[in-house]
């Protein structure tokens, strides 16, 4: 639903919203309908409606982490970062095993330059999901994006040990080395990229 509606124009989104509102009249306690409406409102930049709908979804289904993620992300994007972080922290107490919420919290801390707290959250997430190779790769990427280079290198190298996304990993390790002026190291990493995808 989210992928499809992101590709629609505003008039098509309004039509989807009207249909959702009709459905909500029939099923007023369906949290998924409120969550979907929140997504559409956000795409239409109807900020308060988006926040209200995601808050309603949270109240209707206290066992679903998705509205918590949506509401927290909206608050953060709408320049209410302090409140958003509190929502994420409360959410993580209830849903410590939500990969999406753990990742969102780490990324949000990095965006706010709360580096020490972000680093702690990244390693805490890794402890919670020790075998999730894709999650580790995503954490390495956001660490690199926000210049948390030593953390990024550690995580990328762990991935290499498991043979996970090797070509991309060598590319990102090269980029980190280049950004730090270590050109020989950058070149050595690039040499490890073999012919094939991403070559």
ABEGO torsion letter per residue (X at the ends): XAAAAAABBAAAAAAAAAAAAAAAAABAABAAAAAAAAAAAAAAGBAAAAAAAAAAAAAABAABAAAAAAAAAAAAAAGBAAAAAAAAAAAAAABAABAAAAAAAAAAAAAAGBAAAAAAAAAAAAAABAABAAAAAAAAAAAAAAGBAAAAAAAAAAAAAAGBGAAAAAAAAAAAAAAAGBAAAAAAAAAABBBEBGX
